[in-house]
């Protein structure tokens, strides 16, 4: 093969690689049935298209989330995603997770501690879904978010 052909092939491969990278753009959010991804982002839960393979099965994540959910909500959806969260001092979280959406669409109320975490009082909070996050590499339960957010909730800027 001549040097001219080799240089031409390398140049063509470089152009294709650059075009592919340019088309990818920013990471895309994962779609969840009936849940606004902007609302989750408002509370520092960004779920993006995954970039790896899980070591834990979706069935195991479903069982883990179900066992951790105190309200025994039915599972609606299980999706693999990349969880990205900002943290103090540049620390944060970037995990491959199973997102387990729980709920049946009915509105429920839970009591959360009142002002100053006064354990003697609670404020009822309405929710119609829960999003449980399970580490897709270890199977560890990470946390559960109940939503939607109250209408008067202001997202931090």
Backbone as numpy.savetxt, mean C-alpha at the origin, in Angstrom:
# Nx Ny Nz CAx CAy CAz Cx Cy Cz
32.06 -9.59 -37.76 31.21 -8.41 -37.76 32.10 -7.18 -37.76
31.77 -6.23 -38.58 32.60 -5.04 -38.69 32.35 -4.11 -37.51
33.31 -3.22 -37.25 33.18 -2.25 -36.17 31.98 -1.33 -36.40
31.71 -0.98 -37.64 30.59 -0.08 -37.95 29.26 -0.74 -37.57
29.09 -2.02 -37.93 27.87 -2.74 -37.59 27.74 -2.88 -36.07
28.83 -3.19 -35.40 28.81 -3.35 -33.96 28.44 -2.04 -33.28
29.02 -0.95 -33.72 28.70 0.37 -33.15 27.23 0.69 -33.41
26.74 0.37 -34.61 25.33 0.60 -34.94 24.40 -0.20 -34.04
24.73 -1.46 -33.78 23.91 -2.29 -32.90 23.92 -1.78 -31.46
25.08 -1.36 -30.98 25.19 -0.82 -29.62 24.38 0.46 -29.52
24.49 1.32 -30.53 23.74 2.58 -30.52 22.23 2.31 -30.54
21.79 1.36 -31.34 20.37 1.02 -31.41 19.88 0.48 -30.07
20.67 -0.36 -29.44 20.29 -0.92 -28.14 20.20 0.18 -27.09
21.13 1.14 -27.15 21.13 2.26 -26.21 19.88 3.12 -26.42
19.49 3.38 -27.64 18.29 4.17 -27.92 17.05 3.46 -27.39
16.94 2.16 -27.63 15.79 1.39 -27.14 15.75 1.44 -25.61
16.89 1.27 -24.96 16.95 1.31 -23.49 16.51 2.67 -22.97
16.98 3.74 -23.59 16.61 5.09 -23.16 15.12 5.35 -23.38
14.58 4.88 -24.50 13.16 5.08 -24.77 12.31 4.31 -23.77
12.70 3.11 -23.42 11.97 2.30 -22.45 11.97 2.97 -21.08
13.12 3.48 -20.67 13.23 4.15 -19.38 12.37 5.40 -19.36
12.37 6.17 -20.45 11.59 7.40 -20.51 10.10 7.11 -20.46
9.66 5.98 -21.01 8.25 5.65 -21.02 7.75 5.19 -19.65
8.63 4.64 -18.84 8.21 4.12 -17.54 7.68 5.23 -16.64
8.38 6.35 -16.57 7.93 7.47 -15.76 7.93 7.16 -14.28
7.16 7.96 -13.51 7.13 7.75 -12.06 6.38 6.46 -11.71
6.67 5.91 -10.54 5.98 4.68 -10.13 4.46 4.90 -10.10
3.73 3.92 -10.57 2.28 4.01 -10.64 1.63 3.41 -9.39
0.54 4.03 -8.92 -0.16 3.47 -7.75 -0.89 2.18 -8.11
-1.08 1.35 -7.11 -1.85 0.12 -7.26 -3.32 0.47 -7.06
-4.18 -0.05 -7.89 -5.62 0.20 -7.76 -6.23 -0.77 -6.76
-7.02 -0.23 -5.86 -7.75 -1.05 -4.89 -9.24 -0.81 -5.08
-10.01 -1.86 -5.07 -11.45 -1.76 -5.30 -12.12 -0.90 -4.24
-12.74 0.19 -4.67 -13.52 1.03 -3.77 -12.73 1.89 -2.81
-11.40 2.00 -3.01 -10.58 2.78 -2.08 -9.82 3.83 -2.87
-9.88 5.07 -2.40 -9.20 6.19 -3.05 -7.72 6.19 -2.65
-6.84 5.99 -3.63 -5.40 5.95 -3.31 -4.90 7.30 -2.82
-5.57 8.38 -3.20 -5.19 9.71 -2.70 -5.46 9.82 -1.20
-6.53 9.18 -0.75 -6.82 9.19 0.68 -5.74 8.44 1.45
-5.32 7.31 0.92 -4.25 6.56 1.58 -2.96 7.37 1.59
-2.65 8.04 0.48 -1.44 8.87 0.41 -1.51 10.00 1.44
-2.72 10.48 1.71 -2.92 11.55 2.69 -2.45 11.13 4.08
-2.53 9.84 4.39 -2.09 9.34 5.69 -0.77 8.57 5.56
0.02 8.96 4.54 1.37 8.43 4.35 1.40 6.93 4.03
0.40 6.48 3.28 0.39 5.10 2.79 0.37 5.19 1.27
1.54 5.01 0.66 1.61 5.01 -0.81 1.84 3.57 -1.25
0.88 3.07 -2.03 0.95 1.70 -2.54 1.21 1.77 -4.04
2.38 1.29 -4.44 2.81 1.38 -5.82 2.91 0.00 -6.45
3.00 -0.01 -7.78 3.18 -1.26 -8.51 4.42 -1.96 -7.96
4.31 -3.26 -7.65 5.44 -3.96 -7.02 6.62 -4.13 -7.97
7.80 -4.25 -7.37 9.02 -4.42 -8.16 9.79 -5.67 -7.73
9.10 -6.63 -7.19 9.76 -7.85 -6.75 8.76 -8.99 -6.64
9.27 -10.12 -6.24 8.43 -11.32 -6.09 8.27 -11.64 -4.60
7.08 -12.04 -4.20 6.85 -12.36 -2.78 7.45 -13.72 -2.41
7.77 -13.87 -1.13 8.18 -15.18 -0.59 7.02 -15.82 0.17
6.04 -14.97 0.51 4.87 -15.42 1.27 3.68 -15.42 0.32
2.85 -16.43 0.39 1.71 -16.53 -0.52 0.60 -15.55 -0.14
-0.24 -15.26 -1.12 -1.41 -14.40 -0.89 -2.33 -15.05 0.14
-2.45 -16.37 0.10 -3.31 -17.09 1.05 -2.80 -16.92 2.48
-1.48 -16.98 2.66 -0.91 -16.78 4.00 -1.15 -15.35 4.48
-0.98 -14.38 3.58 -1.22 -12.98 3.93 -2.69 -12.77 4.33
-3.58 -13.41 3.60 -5.01 -13.33 3.90 -5.29 -13.86 5.30
-4.69 -15.00 5.66 -4.87 -15.58 6.99 -4.29 -14.68 8.07
-3.10 -14.13 7.81 -2.43 -13.25 8.78 -3.29 -12.01 9.04
-3.78 -11.39 7.96 -4.60 -10.19 8.10 -5.90 -10.51 8.83
-6.51 -11.63 8.50 -7.75 -12.03 9.16 -7.56 -12.26 10.64
-6.45 -12.88 11.00 -6.17 -13.15 12.42 -5.88 -11.86 13.19
-5.30 -10.86 12.52 -4.95 -9.60 13.18 -6.13 -8.64 13.26
-7.14 -8.82 12.40 -8.27 -7.90 12.37 -9.19 -8.17 13.56
-9.38 -7.19 14.44 -10.19 -7.42 15.64 -11.70 -7.48 15.36
-12.12 -7.12 14.14 -13.55 -7.05 13.86 -14.04 -8.15 12.94
-13.15 -9.07 12.57 -13.53 -10.22 11.75 -14.23 -9.82 10.45
-13.66 -8.82 9.77 -14.24 -8.34 8.51 -13.93 -9.32 7.39
-14.83 -9.47 6.42 -14.56 -10.37 5.30 -13.50 -9.78 4.36
-12.69 -10.64 3.77 -11.66 -10.20 2.82 -12.31 -9.94 1.47
-12.02 -8.76 0.90 -12.55 -8.38 -0.40 -11.52 -8.53 -1.51
-10.26 -8.28 -1.20 -9.23 -8.23 -2.24 -7.86 -8.44 -1.60
-6.96 -9.10 -2.32 -5.58 -9.26 -1.89 -4.71 -8.88 -3.09
-3.84 -7.88 -2.91 -3.04 -7.33 -4.00 -1.59 -7.18 -3.54
-0.66 -7.53 -4.41 0.75 -7.32 -4.13 1.11 -5.88 -4.49
1.86 -5.19 -3.62 2.22 -3.79 -3.86 3.54 -3.47 -3.18
4.05 -2.31 -3.51 5.22 -1.76 -2.86 4.74 -0.64 -1.94
4.93 -0.78 -0.64 4.54 0.22 0.35 5.69 1.18 0.54
5.43 2.46 0.29 6.44 3.50 0.49 5.87 4.51 1.48
6.59 4.74 2.55 6.18 5.71 3.57 7.36 6.60 3.93
7.07 7.89 4.10 8.09 8.82 4.58 8.21 8.67 6.08
9.40 8.97 6.58 9.62 8.90 8.01 10.46 10.07 8.47
10.61 10.25 9.77 11.41 11.35 10.29 12.89 11.18 9.92
13.55 12.31 9.71 14.99 12.34 9.43 15.37 11.50 8.21
14.50 11.47 7.22 14.81 10.74 6.00 14.62 9.23 6.11
14.21 8.78 7.28 13.95 7.35 7.44 12.52 7.07 7.03
12.29 5.95 6.48 10.94 5.60 6.06 10.84 4.12 5.83
9.88 3.75 5.03 9.62 2.35 4.77 9.48 2.16 3.27
10.04 1.10 2.76 9.89 0.71 1.36 9.87 -0.81 1.35
8.67 -1.37 1.45 8.51 -2.82 1.59 7.64 -3.39 0.48
7.92 -4.62 0.13 7.01 -5.38 -0.72 5.96 -5.96 0.23
4.68 -5.67 -0.04 3.62 -6.07 0.88 2.44 -6.70 0.14
1.71 -7.47 0.90 0.39 -7.89 0.45 -0.59 -6.91 1.08
-1.44 -6.33 0.26 -2.48 -5.42 0.72 -3.76 -6.25 0.78
-4.31 -6.36 1.97 -5.54 -7.14 2.15 -6.65 -6.16 2.48
-7.60 -6.01 1.56 -8.73 -5.11 1.74 -9.85 -5.91 2.41
-10.30 -5.39 3.55 -11.33 -6.05 4.34 -12.57 -5.17 4.43
-13.73 -5.78 4.51 -14.97 -5.04 4.69 -16.03 -5.53 3.73
-17.27 -5.19 4.04 -18.37 -5.59 3.17 -19.18 -4.39 2.69
-18.65 -3.19 2.89 -19.33 -1.98 2.44 -20.23 -1.36 3.48
-20.59 -2.10 4.52 -21.44 -1.51 5.56 -20.60 -0.63 6.47
-21.23 0.38 7.03 -20.53 1.34 7.90 -20.58 0.82 9.33
-19.43 0.81 9.96 -19.30 0.39 11.35 -18.68 1.53 12.14
-18.71 1.41 13.45 -18.05 2.40 14.29 -17.13 1.70 15.27
-15.99 2.33 15.49 -15.06 1.86 16.51 -14.77 3.02 17.43
-14.43 2.76 18.66 -14.05 3.81 19.60 -12.54 3.94 19.61
-12.08 5.16 19.47 -10.64 5.41 19.56 -10.40 6.29 20.77
-9.23 6.20 21.38 -8.96 7.02 22.57 -9.23 8.49 22.30
-9.81 9.16 23.30 -10.12 10.58 23.18 -8.89 11.44 23.33
-9.10 12.73 23.52 -7.98 13.66 23.64 -6.99 13.23 24.72
-5.73 13.45 24.43 -4.63 13.13 25.36 -4.62 11.65 25.72
-5.18 10.82 24.85 -5.22 9.38 25.07 -5.82 9.01 26.42
-6.87 9.73 26.81 -7.59 9.43 28.03 -8.27 8.08 27.86
-7.79 7.09 28.54 -8.31 5.73 28.36 -9.74 5.58 28.87
-10.22 6.54 29.62 -11.58 6.47 30.13 -12.62 6.95 29.12
-12.17 7.57 28.05 -13.13 8.07 27.06 -12.74 7.56 25.68
-13.70 7.57 24.79 -13.40 7.22 23.42 -14.31 8.01 22.49
-13.85 8.20 21.29 -14.59 8.92 20.27 -14.96 7.91 19.19
-16.26 7.80 18.85 -16.62 6.85 17.81 -16.13 7.33 16.43
-15.57 6.43 15.67 -15.09 6.72 14.33 -15.77 5.74 13.38
-16.37 6.28 12.31 -17.04 5.42 11.33 -16.03 4.95 10.30
-16.21 3.74 9.84 -15.37 3.21 8.76 -16.18 2.20 7.96
-15.79 2.02 6.70 -16.48 1.04 5.86 -15.51 0.04 5.25
-14.21 0.24 5.50 -13.22 -0.73 5.02 -11.99 -0.67 5.91
-11.20 -1.69 5.80 -9.89 -1.72 6.46 -8.88 -2.21 5.42
-7.67 -1.67 5.50 -6.58 -2.11 4.65 -5.51 -2.66 5.58
-5.29 -3.97 5.51 -4.26 -4.60 6.31 -3.04 -4.83 5.43
-1.87 -4.58 5.97 -0.62 -4.74 5.22 0.22 -5.83 5.87
0.64 -6.78 5.03 1.44 -7.93 5.48 2.71 -7.96 4.65
3.86 -8.02 5.32 5.15 -8.07 4.61 5.18 -9.30 3.71
5.41 -9.10 2.42 5.38 -10.20 1.44 6.64 -11.04 1.45
7.66 -10.61 2.20 8.89 -11.39 2.29 8.96 -12.20 3.58
8.40 -11.65 4.67 8.49 -12.33 5.97 7.16 -12.87 6.48
6.04 -12.33 5.97 4.73 -12.73 6.47 4.30 -11.98 7.71
5.11 -11.01 8.15 4.81 -10.24 9.35 3.67 -9.24 9.09
2.72 -9.16 10.03 1.66 -8.17 9.97 2.29 -6.81 10.23
2.03 -5.81 9.37 2.63 -4.49 9.54 1.66 -3.57 10.27
0.51 -3.30 9.71 -0.52 -2.51 10.38 -1.82 -2.57 9.59
-2.86 -1.97 10.19 -4.17 -1.93 9.55 -4.68 -0.49 9.60
-5.21 -0.02 8.48 -5.78 1.33 8.38 -7.28 1.20 8.15
-8.07 1.96 8.91 -9.52 1.96 8.74 -9.93 3.22 8.01
-10.86 3.10 7.06 -11.26 4.27 6.28 -12.73 4.19 5.91
-13.25 5.19 5.29 -12.55 6.37 4.81 -12.28 7.37 5.93
-11.46 8.35 5.60 -11.15 9.42 6.56 -12.41 10.27 6.77
-12.53 10.88 7.94 -13.68 11.77 8.16 -13.68 12.91 7.15
-14.85 13.41 6.75 -14.92 14.47 5.74 -14.16 15.74 6.13
-14.03 16.00 7.42 -13.35 17.23 7.85 -11.85 17.03 8.08
-11.32 15.85 7.74 -9.89 15.58 7.91 -9.10 16.38 6.89
-8.10 17.10 7.33 -7.25 17.88 6.42 -5.92 17.16 6.25
-5.61 16.85 5.01 -4.33 16.18 4.74 -3.17 17.10 5.08
-2.12 16.56 5.72 -0.95 17.38 5.99 -0.28 17.79 4.66
0.25 19.01 4.66 0.90 19.44 3.41 2.36 19.13 3.37
